[in-house]
């Protein structure tokens, strides 16, 4: 099934996975990626083992070489947040509305960061 969210979904998967590798990695442990479509939403979840290191939505300076990843997540996702992963650490998740090809859904931006829960 083709989803009109495939471009944003690819960017969200790439950014959340890169953040898990860069900021959530513990030597010898990997991260877990889960993709799920339910109720008209694609949910992307990346779990890592560093539950004490929560993502921060910052505003880097114009000359900063990093720190814009969560701004991208915030701009692309309909919702995103962080949840406790009782097995290993934390889960950073993002949701996109699933729409049929050719159907245009107006976007007003993300509903906010750091929504808790699943």
Buried (B, 14 or more C-beta within 10 A) or exposed (E): EEBBBEEBBEBBBEBBBEBBEEBBBEEEEEBBEEEEEEEEBBBBBBBBBBBEBEBEBEEEEEEEEEEBBBBBBBEBBBBBBBBEBEEBBBBBBBBBBBEEEEEEEEEEEBEEBEBEEE
